[in-house]
Amino acid sequence: MKERLFSWLPLLPLLLLLAATYWLNKQVQPIAPASDSNLRHDPDYIINNFTATSLDTQGRPRFIMSAQKMWHYPDDDSTHLDAPQLVSLLAEHPPMRTSALRGTISSKGDEVFLYDDVLIVRPAYATQSEQTFRSNYMHVIPDRDIADTDHFVTMADARTNIQAVGMELNNKERTVKLLSRVRSTYEPVKK
């Protein structure tokens, strides 16, 4: 056993030299910058006072989205809006207008989430008077012309004031579905 150990003894300085060279090489390498791209949350673009118009398949304006400010974060692919406004342009109905204090757009761009002082105004049409809807949150799908919320909402028209929790509004079909805790006040026509 001693003979084997002594046969490897000349290699020991070579192994020590190899370890020292490796350690010295690591000491002189520049420090790699920390990869904080996942930690940074900086916008890659900001647009002030923007307006975008979406067209239908025949090239007619379908809806208009505008905001005082829009900014996008590439790390989570989120788009934020300051004072957003949406105008639905259906040929068979007057334009429905939606506004809020702030909002976000889904990464695919097909959904809009509105927050704080959300107001939807659906103008009078045929025998129906103007309707307003107020909430602190609204989920809108402009291409399908629908809006919904699971939060408290108030709906008002010329003679009715309704409060509820949760709502589904379909502007194409001109329907409103109130989901729970519905309370209503109705004022009959005075003759």
Secondary structure as the mmCIF struct_conf table of DSSP 4:
data_model
#
loop_
_struct_conf.conf_type_id
_struct_conf.id
_struct_conf.beg_label_comp_id
_struct_conf.beg_label_asym_id
_struct_conf.beg_label_seq_id
_struct_conf.end_label_comp_id
_struct_conf.end_label_asym_id
_struct_conf.end_label_seq_id
HELX_RH_AL_P HELX_RH_AL_P1 LYS A 2 TRP A 8
TURN_TY1_P TURN_TY1_P1 LEU A 9 PRO A 10
HELX_RH_AL_P HELX_RH_AL_P2 LEU A 11 VAL A 28
BEND BEND1 GLN A 29 GLN A 29
HELX_LH_PP_P HELX_LH_PP_P1 PRO A 30 ALA A 34
TURN_TY1_P TURN_TY1_P2 SER A 37 LEU A 39
BEND BEND2 ASP A 44 ASP A 44
STRN STRN1 TYR A 45 LEU A 55
TURN_TY1_P TURN_TY1_P3 THR A 57 GLN A 58
BEND BEND3 GLY A 59 GLY A 59
STRN STRN2 PRO A 61 TYR A 73
TURN_TY1_P TURN_TY1_P4 PRO A 74 ASP A 77
STRN STRN3 SER A 78 ASP A 82
BEND BEND4 ALA A 83 ALA A 83
STRN STRN4 GLN A 85 SER A 88
TURN_TY1_P TURN_TY1_P5 ALA A 91 GLU A 92
BEND BEND5 HIS A 93 HIS A 93
HELX_LH_PP_P HELX_LH_PP_P2 PRO A 94 PRO A 95
STRN STRN5 MET A 96 SER A 99
BEND BEND6 LEU A 101 LEU A 101
STRN STRN6 ARG A 102 ILE A 105
TURN_TY1_P TURN_TY1_P6 SER A 107 LYS A 108
BEND BEND7 GLY A 109 ASP A 110
STRN STRN7 VAL A 112 ARG A 122
STRN STRN8 TYR A 125 TYR A 125
TURN_TY1_P TURN_TY1_P7 ALA A 126 THR A 127
STRN STRN9 GLN A 128 GLN A 128
HELX_LH_PP_P HELX_LH_PP_P3 SER A 129 GLU A 130
STRN STRN10 GLN A 131 ILE A 141
HELX_RH_3T_P HELX_RH_3T_P1 PRO A 142 ARG A 144
TURN_TY1_P TURN_TY1_P8 ASP A 145 ASP A 145
STRN STRN11 ILE A 146 ALA A 156
BEND BEND8 ALA A 158 ARG A 159
STRN STRN12 THR A 160 ASN A 170
TURN_TY1_P TURN_TY1_P9 ASN A 171 ARG A 174
STRN STRN13 THR A 175 TYR A 186
HELX_LH_PP_P HELX_LH_PP_P4 PRO A 188 LYS A 190
#
